[in-house]
Amino acid sequence: MNIDQLVTMANQIGSFFKSYPDQEKAKEEIANHLTKFWAPPMRKQIKEHVTKNAGKGLEVIVIDAIQKHL
């Protein structure tokens, strides 16, 4: 899948959970959502994007969620 599409999708998920008062819980929920609803190749691709490209285009909360919980 195109990385730009994955970034957009991940940011949409992040936007939803960003409203949680507990930001650590929000990060856990972002990672949980990615685990439950994204295919393994999609998760692998977004993780590589964070590692290789510093998560270019991703919201900070999404990058943190991927680094800490995925």
C-alpha positions as CSV (number, residue, x, y, z in Angstrom):
1,M,0.0,0.0,0.0
2,N,1.1,3.5,-0.7
3,I,2.8,5.0,2.4
4,D,1.0,8.3,2.0
5,Q,-2.3,6.5,2.3
6,L,-1.1,4.7,5.4
7,V,0.1,8.0,6.9
8,T,-3.3,9.6,6.3
9,M,-5.1,6.6,7.8
10,A,-2.9,6.5,10.8
11,N,-3.3,10.3,11.4
12,Q,-7.1,9.9,11.2
13,I,-6.9,7.2,13.9
14,G,-4.6,9.4,15.9
15,S,-7.0,12.4,15.6
16,F,-9.8,10.3,17.1
17,F,-7.8,9.1,20.1
18,K,-6.0,12.4,20.6
19,S,-9.1,13.7,22.5
20,Y,-8.5,11.2,25.3
21,P,-7.6,13.0,28.5
22,D,-4.9,10.4,29.3
23,Q,-2.4,10.7,26.4
24,E,-0.6,7.5,27.3
25,K,-3.9,5.6,27.1
26,A,-4.6,7.3,23.7
27,K,-1.2,6.0,22.4
28,E,-2.1,2.5,23.6
29,E,-5.4,2.7,21.9
30,I,-3.9,3.9,18.6
31,A,-1.5,0.9,18.6
32,N,-4.4,-1.4,19.6
33,H,-6.4,-0.2,16.7
34,L,-3.5,-0.7,14.3
35,T,-3.0,-4.2,15.6
36,K,-6.7,-5.2,15.4
37,F,-7.6,-3.6,12.0
38,W,-4.4,-3.3,9.9
39,A,-2.9,-6.2,8.1
40,P,0.6,-7.2,9.2
41,P,2.2,-5.8,6.0
42,M,0.6,-2.5,6.6
43,R,1.8,-2.4,10.2
44,K,5.3,-3.4,9.1
45,Q,5.3,-0.6,6.4
46,I,4.2,2.1,8.9
47,K,6.8,0.9,11.5
48,E,9.5,1.1,8.8
49,H,8.4,4.6,7.8
50,V,8.8,5.7,11.5
51,T,12.2,4.1,11.7
52,K,13.7,5.1,8.3
53,N,11.9,8.4,7.7
54,A,11.3,9.6,11.2
55,G,7.6,9.2,10.6
56,K,7.5,12.0,8.1
57,G,3.9,13.3,7.9
58,L,2.7,11.5,10.9
59,E,1.3,13.3,14.0
60,V,3.6,13.1,17.0
61,I,1.1,11.1,19.0
62,V,1.0,8.5,16.2
63,I,4.7,8.3,16.1
64,D,4.9,7.8,19.8
65,A,2.2,5.2,19.7
66,I,4.0,3.2,17.1
67,Q,7.4,3.5,18.8
68,K,6.1,2.6,22.3
69,H,3.3,0.2,21.7
70,L,3.4,-1.4,18.3
